[in-house]
Amino acid sequence: MVRTALGAALALCLAAACSQDSDSTSLGDPVEGGGETGNGLVSGGQLHKAPLAASLGATADPALLLAAVERDLVDQTGPLDPEQFVVRTESTSTTASGAALRHVDFQQTVGGVPVHGTHLQLTVRDGSPPMVLSSSFRLYRGADVDTTASVDGDKAAGMARQSLSTAASAEVVDQQLEVRDMDGTLELVWATAVRGSHDRSMVIASGPRAGQVTNVDERVYETTGNVSGFVVTGGAPGALGVVTQAALANLTVSSGAGATASTDAAGNYVLDATDGDTVTANLNGTAASVGTDVGEPLSASGTAAATLDLVLGSEASGEAELAQATAYVFADVERSFAEANGIDPADLGEPLTINTNIADVCNAFFSPFDRSLNFFASGGGCNNSATDSITFHEHGHFIDDAEGGIQDGGLSEGWGDTLSCFILGTPDVGFDLLPGEAIRSCDNDYQFPPGGNDEVHNLGQAWAGFTFLVREGLIAKLGDVDGDALARALVIPSLPSNAADIPTAVREVFLRDDDDGDLSNGTPNSDVLLPAAQAHALDFVVQ
């Protein structure tokens, strides 16, 4: 089932990263949205090579730091007057080489009043001389606000209670004078929170709009919930597959405001989402991103709340919807299985692309060119190919390719079948692609041919048959848990070792079981391994 076309690797050099001609390199647009906003808001960040005139000592000196970066930032931020900045936080960390870094977070002020939502963060490497390495900023250029309050705090508290519809005696739990953006204009406000209301009242404290009140909901929900979908097991979507509601693990859940979270193994998630946000789950996750050639991509959404469960599809879902969720779930299961059995997640890399419901019939394939799994719609006497075991088989080709490339077509076919049979614990591969029938079985009597030449799917039966007998024999000898664990420990490492062919992979299994470096005197479990090899004419590898 693999479309055997292998691509070449390309090393790309992005223009922005290939050379460095100046001491200051932009990390992005200096201003959100590509330009200065109407109220002078600017944001961005830069790398710097800005030596400090003197050591910082125990506490950061704002004048020293701002002078060091002003040359690089002034065109974006305007002059950096030390009188308009206060140090909010200061922390340290250490690089891998042991160098000390200091992280200083400034807040912008006007007349000593903090400007809400602003920051200028600088990272300094201590040394001789100390040097500013990077900056991040969100500031208002030329901020000019009358900071003499014509509305005092007590009056503002009364106005807040009235606006928030609380009792006249309700306790003020927090009140501070700050500069805020109010409808595109910077204003001095009393930000007042009153017990009994989840909103915060903003009372403009100076200027022509003094006394105007606006209530702001500043709650941030930690939305929790569960994400599940309807998949099929034991057969094909729209055919003999049994429709089951299953957790969608390692799936990305996102809010309209840009927050994201991943579901755990049980499909549960915790997401920071503000009141009124739309929370959405698509079939995008750690293992794969799923699309469809028929119908719409599966998704589910709802409004952020304390608990929000999302369900993709339903019991009445048709073939196209079931194929998408099924392919996602079992690709994720196999990736998790691989990682749990010693495959480095870095080798597997970014999520695969999975294409479902393709207008072709009776097959599925893995494409090394674009790292994709591809499943066909029903037709031509076949059912939809996005089944559990076919997904495992095709994803097995991907794992084989990720671990050093597909060295041998027969072994790769065998890996696809082996992983399916190990995960499902059953020998049938591709059941119900042909209605009610399996394509192959790991419980087979195929004989590895002299010279090792045969059609690749036929050859793969030798490796799958050997490994299945090893697993069954060890379970019979050691019990379900210990036997399965030892089978995985003996077999799966031949993926990262990138065994060149089936005889090599079989030999490696014996070598992993050996305890004295001498295969001629057997291994602790040769009573299982040797009969398994003999059953498929592979015992020559240890003779």
JOURKA-V223091 format. One record per pair of residues at least 4 apart in sequence whose C-alpha atoms are under 8 Angstrom apart, sorted by the first residue. I is the first residue (numbers start at 1). J is the second residue. D is the distance in whole Angstrom. If there is no record, write none. Layout:
i;j;d
I;J;D
I;J;D
This chain:
i;j;d
1;363;7
1;364;6
1;365;5
1;366;8
1;394;7
1;413;8
1;457;8
2;364;8
2;365;5
2;366;5
2;367;7
2;394;7
2;397;7
2;413;8
3;365;6
3;366;6
3;367;6
4;367;8
4;409;8
5;367;7
5;368;7
5;369;8
6;368;6
6;369;7
7;368;7
7;369;5
13;17;7
13;18;6
14;18;6
15;19;7
20;25;8
23;47;8
23;48;6
23;49;5
24;46;7
24;47;5
24;48;5
24;49;7
24;72;7
25;46;6
25;47;5
25;48;7
26;30;8
26;45;7
26;46;5
26;47;6
27;44;8
27;45;6
27;46;5
27;47;7
28;44;7
28;45;7
28;46;8
29;33;8
29;34;6
29;44;6
30;34;7
30;35;8
30;42;7
30;43;6
30;44;4
30;45;6
30;76;7
31;35;5
31;36;6
31;41;8
31;42;5
31;43;5
31;44;6
31;76;8
32;36;8
32;42;7
32;43;6
32;44;7
35;42;8
36;40;6
36;41;6
36;42;6
37;41;5
37;42;7
38;184;7
39;140;7
39;184;6
39;185;6
39;186;7
40;139;8
40;140;5
40;141;5
40;142;7
40;143;8
41;138;7
41;139;6
41;140;4
41;141;6
42;76;7
42;77;7
42;137;8
42;138;6
42;139;5
42;140;6
42;141;7
43;136;8
43;137;5
43;138;4
43;139;6
44;136;6
44;137;6
44;138;7
45;134;7
45;135;5
45;136;4
45;137;6
46;134;6
46;135;5
46;136;7
47;133;6
47;134;4
47;135;6
48;69;8
48;72;8
48;132;6
48;133;5
48;134;5
48;135;7
49;131;6
49;132;6
49;133;6
50;68;6
50;69;6
50;131;5
50;132;5
50;133;7
51;68;7
51;129;6
51;130;6
51;131;4
51;132;6
52;64;7
52;65;7
52;68;6
52;129;7
52;130;6
52;131;6
52;132;7
53;64;7
53;68;8
53;129;8
54;64;8
54;129;7
54;130;8
55;129;7
55;130;6
56;60;5
56;61;6
56;64;8
56;130;8
60;65;8
60;87;8
60;90;8
60;104;7
61;65;6
62;66;6
62;82;6
62;85;7
62;86;8
62;87;7
63;67;6
63;81;8
63;82;5
64;68;6
65;69;7
65;132;8
66;70;6
66;80;6
66;81;8
66;82;7
67;71;8
67;80;8
68;132;7
69;73;6
69;132;7
70;74;5
70;79;7
70;80;6
73;77;6
73;78;7
74;78;4
74;79;5
74;80;7
77;139;7
77;140;8
77;141;6
78;141;6
78;142;7
80;84;8
81;85;7
82;86;8
84;108;6
84;109;5
84;110;6
84;111;7
84;112;7
85;106;6
85;107;6
85;108;5
85;109;6
86;106;5
86;107;5
86;108;7
86;109;7
87;104;7
87;105;6
87;106;4
87;107;6
88;104;8
88;105;6
88;106;5
88;107;6
89;104;6
89;105;5
89;106;7
90;102;7
90;103;6
90;104;5
90;105;6
91;102;6
91;103;5
91;104;7
92;100;7
92;101;5
92;102;4
92;103;6
93;100;6
93;101;5
93;102;7
93;103;8
94;98;6
94;99;6
94;100;5
94;101;6
95;99;5
95;100;7
95;101;7
99;125;7
99;126;7
100;125;6
100;126;6
101;123;7
101;124;6
101;125;5
101;126;6
102;123;6
102;124;5
102;125;6
102;126;7
103;121;7
103;122;6
103;123;5
103;124;6
104;121;6
104;122;5
104;123;6
104;124;8
105;119;7
105;120;6
105;121;4
105;122;7
106;119;6
106;120;5
106;121;6
107;114;7
107;115;7
107;118;6
107;119;5
107;120;6
108;114;6
108;115;6
108;118;6
108;119;6
108;120;8
108;139;7
109;113;5
109;114;4
109;115;5
110;114;7
110;115;7
110;143;7
110;144;7
110;145;7
110;147;7
110;179;8
111;147;6
113;147;7
113;177;7
113;178;6
113;179;7
114;177;8
114;178;5
114;179;6
115;178;6
115;179;5
115;180;6
116;178;6
116;179;6
116;180;5
116;181;8
117;138;8
118;137;8
118;138;5
118;139;5
118;140;8
119;136;8
119;137;5
119;138;5
119;139;6
120;135;7
120;136;6
120;137;4
120;138;7
120;139;7
121;135;5
121;136;5
121;137;6
122;132;7
122;133;8
122;134;6
122;135;5
122;136;7
123;132;6
123;133;6
123;134;5
123;135;7
124;130;7
124;131;6
124;132;4
124;133;6
124;134;7
125;130;6
125;131;5
125;132;6
125;133;7
126;130;5
126;131;7
127;131;7
143;186;8
145;179;8
145;186;7
145;187;6
145;188;7
146;187;8
146;188;7
146;206;6
146;207;7
147;188;6
147;206;7
148;206;7
149;188;8
149;205;5
149;206;5
150;205;6
150;206;5
150;207;8
150;210;7
151;155;6
151;156;7
151;204;8
151;205;5
151;206;7
151;210;7
151;211;7
152;156;6
152;205;7
153;157;6
153;175;8
153;190;7
154;158;6
155;159;6
156;160;6
156;190;7
156;192;8
156;203;6
156;205;8
156;211;8
157;161;6
157;172;7
157;192;7
158;162;6
158;168;7
159;163;6
159;203;8
159;213;8
160;164;6
160;192;7
160;193;8
160;194;8
160;201;5
160;202;8
160;203;7
160;213;7
161;165;6
161;166;5
161;167;7
161;168;6
161;170;7
161;194;7
162;166;6
162;167;8
162;168;7
163;201;7
163;213;7
163;215;7
164;194;8
164;197;7
164;199;7
164;201;7
164;215;7
166;170;6
166;194;8
166;196;7
166;197;7
170;194;6
170;195;6
170;196;7
171;194;6
171;195;5
172;192;7
172;193;6
172;194;4
172;195;6
173;192;8
173;193;6
173;194;6
173;195;6
174;191;8
174;192;6
174;193;5
174;194;7
175;190;7
175;191;5
175;192;4
175;193;6
176;190;6
176;191;5
176;192;7
177;188;7
177;189;6
177;190;5
177;191;6
178;188;6
178;189;6
178;190;7
178;191;7
179;186;6
179;187;5
179;188;5
179;189;6
180;186;5
180;187;6
180;188;7
180;189;7
181;185;5
181;186;4
181;187;6
182;186;6
182;187;6
187;204;7
187;205;8
187;206;7
187;207;8
188;204;6
188;205;5
188;206;6
189;202;6
189;203;5
189;204;4
189;205;5
189;206;8
190;201;8
190;202;6
190;203;5
190;204;6
190;205;6
191;200;7
191;201;6
191;202;5
191;203;7
192;200;6
192;201;5
192;202;6
192;203;8
193;197;8
193;198;8
193;199;7
193;200;5
193;201;6
194;200;7
198;217;7
198;218;8
198;219;7
199;215;6
199;216;5
199;217;4
199;218;7
199;219;8
200;215;6
200;216;5
200;217;6
200;218;7
201;213;7
201;214;6
201;215;4
201;216;6
202;213;6
202;214;5
202;215;6
202;216;7
203;210;8
203;211;6
203;212;6
203;213;5
203;214;7
204;209;6
204;210;5
204;211;5
204;212;6
204;213;7
205;210;5
205;211;6
206;210;5
206;211;8
219;274;6
219;275;7
220;272;6
220;273;6
220;274;5
220;275;7
221;271;8
221;272;6
221;273;5
221;274;5
221;275;7
221;304;7
221;305;7
221;306;7
222;270;6
222;271;5
222;272;4
222;273;6
222;306;7
223;270;6
223;271;5
223;272;6
223;273;6
223;304;6
223;305;6
223;306;5
223;307;6
223;308;7
224;268;7
224;269;6
224;270;5
224;271;6
224;305;8
224;306;6
224;307;5
224;308;6
224;309;8
225;268;6
225;269;6
225;270;7
225;307;5
225;308;5
225;309;5
225;310;7
226;247;8
226;263;8
226;266;8
226;267;5
226;268;4
226;269;6
226;308;7
226;309;5
226;310;6
227;247;6
227;248;6
227;249;8
227;263;7
227;267;5
227;268;6
227;269;8
227;281;8
227;309;6
227;310;5
227;311;6
227;312;8
228;245;7
228;246;5
228;247;4
228;248;5
228;267;6
228;310;7
228;311;5
228;312;6
229;245;6
229;246;6
229;247;6
229;248;6
229;311;5
229;312;4
229;313;6
229;314;7
229;325;6
230;243;6
230;244;5
230;245;4
230;246;6
230;312;7
230;313;6
230;314;6
230;315;7
230;317;8
230;322;6
230;325;7
230;326;8
231;237;8
231;242;8
231;243;6
231;244;5
231;245;6
231;246;7
231;322;5
231;323;7
231;325;6
231;326;5
231;329;8
232;236;7
232;237;6
232;241;5
232;242;5
232;243;5
232;244;6
232;322;7
232;323;8
232;326;6
232;387;7
232;388;8
233;241;5
233;242;5
233;243;7
233;244;7
233;387;7
233;388;6
234;240;7
234;241;5
234;242;6
234;387;8
234;388;7
234;431;7
235;239;7
235;240;5
235;241;4
235;242;7
235;387;6
235;388;8
235;431;6
235;432;5
235;433;8
235;436;8
236;240;6
236;241;5
236;383;6
236;384;6
236;385;7
236;386;7
236;387;5
236;431;8
236;432;6
236;433;6
237;241;6
237;318;8
237;319;5
237;320;8
237;322;6
237;323;6
237;383;7
237;384;6
237;386;7
237;387;7
238;318;6
238;319;5
238;322;8
238;383;8
238;384;7
239;383;7
239;432;8
239;435;8
240;432;7
240;435;8
240;436;7
241;387;8
241;432;8
243;315;7
244;315;8
245;315;8
247;265;7
247;266;6
247;267;5
248;263;7
248;265;8
248;266;7
248;267;5
248;329;6
249;262;8
249;263;5
249;264;5
249;265;5
249;266;6
249;267;5
249;268;8
249;329;7
249;332;7
250;262;5
250;263;5
250;264;6
250;265;7
250;267;7
250;285;5
250;286;6
250;287;8
250;332;7
251;262;5
251;263;5
251;264;8
251;267;8
251;281;7
251;282;8
251;283;7
251;284;6
251;285;4
251;286;7
252;260;7
252;261;6
252;262;5
252;263;7
252;281;6
252;282;7
252;283;8
252;284;6
252;285;5
252;286;8
253;260;6
253;261;5
253;262;6
253;263;7
253;269;8
253;271;8
253;279;7
253;280;6
253;281;5
253;282;7
254;258;6
254;259;6
254;260;4
254;261;6
254;271;8
254;279;6
254;280;5
254;281;7
255;259;5
255;260;6
255;271;8
255;273;6
255;277;6
255;278;6
255;279;4
255;280;6
256;277;6
256;278;5
256;279;6
256;280;8
257;273;7
257;274;8
257;277;7
259;271;7
259;272;6
259;273;7
260;271;7
260;272;8
261;269;7
261;270;7
261;271;6
262;269;6
262;270;8
262;285;8
263;267;5
263;268;5
263;269;5
263;270;8
264;268;5
264;269;6
273;277;6
273;279;8
273;304;6
274;304;7
275;304;6
275;305;7
276;303;6
276;304;6
277;303;6
277;304;5
278;301;7
278;302;6
278;303;5
278;304;6
279;301;5
279;302;5
279;303;6
279;304;6
280;299;7
280;300;6
280;301;4
280;302;7
281;299;6
281;300;5
281;301;6
281;310;7
282;297;8
282;298;6
282;299;4
282;300;7
283;288;8
283;289;6
283;290;6
283;297;8
283;298;7
283;299;7
283;324;8
283;325;7
283;328;7
284;288;6
284;289;4
284;290;6
285;289;6
285;351;7
286;332;7
286;350;7
286;351;5
287;328;8
287;331;6
287;332;5
287;335;6
287;350;7
287;351;5
287;352;6
288;328;7
288;331;7
288;332;7
288;351;4
288;352;4
288;353;6
288;354;6
289;328;8
289;351;6
289;352;6
289;353;5
289;354;6
290;297;8
290;324;6
290;327;8
290;328;7
290;353;6
290;354;5
290;355;6
290;356;7
291;297;6
291;324;7
291;353;8
291;354;6
291;355;5
291;356;6
292;296;7
292;297;6
292;320;8
292;324;7
292;355;6
292;356;5
292;357;6
292;358;7
293;355;7
293;356;6
293;357;5
293;358;6
293;359;7
294;320;6
294;356;8
294;357;6
294;358;7
295;320;7
295;321;8
297;321;8
297;324;8
298;312;6
298;313;7
298;321;7
298;324;7
298;325;8
299;312;6
299;313;8
300;310;6
300;311;6
300;312;5
301;310;6
302;308;7
302;310;7
303;308;8
304;308;7
312;325;8
313;317;6
313;321;7
313;322;8
317;321;6
317;322;6
318;322;6
319;323;6
319;384;7
320;324;7
320;356;8
320;357;6
320;377;8
321;325;7
322;326;6
323;327;6
323;356;7
323;357;7
323;384;7
323;386;5
323;387;7
324;328;6
324;356;6
324;386;8
325;329;6
326;330;6
326;386;7
326;387;7
326;388;7
327;331;6
327;354;8
327;356;8
327;386;6
327;387;7
327;388;7
327;391;6
328;332;6
328;354;8
329;333;6
330;334;6
330;388;6
330;391;6
330;392;7
331;335;6
331;391;6
331;392;7
331;395;6
332;336;6
333;337;6
334;338;6
334;392;6
334;395;7
334;419;8
334;423;8
335;339;6
336;340;6
337;341;6
337;423;8
338;342;7
338;343;5
339;343;5
339;344;6
339;345;6
341;488;7
341;489;7
341;492;7
341;493;8
342;492;8
342;493;7
343;347;7
343;496;7
344;348;7
345;349;6
347;402;6
347;403;7
348;399;7
348;402;6
352;371;6
352;372;6
352;373;7
353;370;8
353;371;6
353;372;5
353;373;6
354;372;6
354;373;5
354;374;6
354;375;8
355;372;7
355;373;6
355;374;5
355;375;6
356;374;6
356;375;5
356;376;6
356;377;7
356;386;7
357;375;6
357;376;5
357;377;4
357;378;8
357;384;7
358;374;7
358;375;6
358;376;5
358;377;5
359;376;6
359;377;6
360;376;5
360;377;6
360;378;8
360;379;8
361;376;5
361;377;6
361;378;6
361;379;6
361;380;6
361;382;7
361;384;8
362;376;7
362;378;7
362;379;7
362;380;7
362;381;8
362;382;5
362;383;7
362;384;8
362;385;7
362;433;7
362;434;8
363;375;7
363;376;6
363;385;6
364;373;8
364;374;6
364;375;5
364;376;6
364;385;6
364;386;8
364;390;8
364;394;7
365;373;6
365;374;5
365;375;7
365;394;6
366;371;7
366;372;6
366;373;5
366;374;6
366;394;6
366;395;7
366;397;7
366;398;7
367;371;6
367;372;5
367;373;6
367;374;8
368;372;7
368;398;7
368;401;7
371;398;7
373;394;7
373;395;7
375;384;7
375;385;5
375;386;5
376;384;6
376;385;5
376;386;7
377;383;7
377;384;5
377;385;7
378;382;6
378;383;4
378;384;4
378;385;7
379;383;6
379;384;8
381;434;7
381;435;8
382;433;5
382;434;5
382;435;7
383;432;7
383;433;5
383;434;6
383;435;7
384;433;7
385;390;7
385;433;6
386;390;6
386;391;6
387;391;6
387;430;7
387;433;8
388;392;6
389;393;6
389;420;5
389;421;8
389;424;8
389;428;8
389;429;6
389;430;6
389;431;7
390;394;6
390;420;8
390;429;7
390;430;5
391;395;6
392;396;6
392;416;7
392;417;8
392;419;7
392;420;5
393;397;7
393;413;8
393;415;8
393;416;4
393;417;6
393;419;7
393;420;6
394;398;7
394;416;6
395;399;6
395;416;7
396;400;6
396;412;8
396;415;6
396;416;4
396;417;8
396;419;6
397;401;6
397;406;8
397;412;6
397;413;7
397;415;7
397;416;6
398;402;6
399;403;6
399;495;8
400;404;7
400;405;6
400;406;6
400;412;7
400;415;7
400;495;6
400;498;8
401;405;4
401;406;5
403;495;6
403;496;5
403;497;8
403;498;6
404;496;8
404;498;6
405;498;8
406;412;7
407;411;8
407;412;8
407;498;8
407;499;8
407;500;6
407;501;7
408;412;6
408;500;6
408;501;6
409;413;6
409;456;6
409;460;8
410;414;6
410;455;8
410;456;4
410;457;6
410;458;7
410;459;5
410;460;5
410;501;8
410;502;7
411;415;6
411;456;8
411;459;7
411;460;5
411;463;7
411;501;6
411;502;5
412;416;6
412;460;7
413;417;7
413;456;7
413;457;6
413;459;8
413;460;5
413;461;8
414;418;6
414;457;8
414;459;7
414;460;4
414;461;6
414;462;7
414;463;5
414;464;5
415;419;6
415;460;7
415;463;7
415;464;7
416;420;6
417;421;6
417;429;6
417;442;7
417;460;8
417;461;8
417;464;6
418;422;6
418;442;7
418;463;8
418;464;5
418;467;7
418;468;7
419;423;6
420;424;6
420;425;8
420;429;7
421;425;5
421;426;5
421;427;5
421;428;7
421;429;7
421;442;7
421;468;7
422;426;7
422;468;8
422;471;8
427;441;5
427;442;5
427;443;6
427;468;8
428;438;6
428;439;8
428;440;6
428;441;5
428;442;7
428;443;8
429;438;6
429;439;6
429;440;5
429;441;6
429;442;7
430;437;8
430;438;5
430;439;5
430;440;7
431;435;8
431;436;7
431;437;5
431;438;4
431;439;6
432;436;5
432;437;5
432;438;6
433;437;7
433;438;7
433;439;8
434;438;7
434;439;7
441;461;8
441;465;8
442;461;7
442;464;5
442;465;5
442;468;6
443;465;6
443;468;7
443;469;7
444;461;7
444;465;6
445;465;7
445;535;7
445;536;6
446;458;8
446;461;6
446;462;6
446;465;8
446;536;6
447;462;7
447;535;7
447;536;5
447;537;5
448;452;6
448;459;7
448;462;6
448;536;6
448;537;5
448;538;7
449;453;7
449;454;7
449;537;8
452;459;8
453;459;8
454;458;7
454;459;6
455;459;6
456;460;6
457;461;7
458;462;8
459;463;8
460;464;6
461;465;6
462;466;6
462;502;8
462;536;6
463;467;6
463;502;6
463;506;8
464;468;6
465;469;6
465;532;8
465;536;7
466;470;6
466;506;8
466;532;5
466;533;6
466;535;8
466;536;7
467;471;6
467;487;8
467;491;7
467;532;8
468;472;6
469;473;6
469;528;8
469;532;5
470;474;6
470;487;7
470;528;6
470;529;6
470;532;6
471;475;6
471;483;7
471;484;6
471;487;5
471;488;8
472;476;6
472;483;8
473;477;6
473;483;8
473;528;6
474;478;6
474;479;7
474;482;8
474;483;4
474;484;7
474;486;7
474;487;7
474;528;7
475;479;5
475;480;5
475;481;7
475;482;7
475;483;4
475;484;6
476;480;7
476;483;7
477;483;7
478;482;6
478;483;5
479;483;5
479;484;8
480;484;6
481;485;6
482;486;6
483;487;6
484;488;6
485;489;6
486;490;6
487;491;6
488;492;5
489;493;7
490;509;5
490;510;8
490;512;6
490;513;7
491;509;6
492;496;8
493;497;6
494;498;6
494;499;6
494;505;6
494;508;7
494;509;8
495;499;7
499;504;6
499;505;5
500;504;6
500;505;7
501;505;6
502;506;6
503;507;6
503;538;7
503;541;6
504;508;6
504;541;8
505;509;7
506;510;7
506;533;8
506;538;8
506;541;7
507;511;6
507;541;6
507;542;7
508;512;6
509;513;6
510;514;6
510;519;8
510;523;7
510;526;8
510;529;7
510;542;8
511;517;8
511;519;7
513;523;6
513;524;7
513;525;7
514;518;7
514;519;7
514;522;7
514;523;5
514;524;7
515;523;7
515;524;7
518;522;7
519;523;7
519;542;7
520;542;8
520;543;8
522;526;6
525;529;6
526;530;5
526;531;8
527;531;7
528;532;6
529;533;6
530;534;6
530;539;7
531;535;6
532;536;7
533;537;6
533;538;5
533;539;5
534;538;6
534;539;5
539;543;7
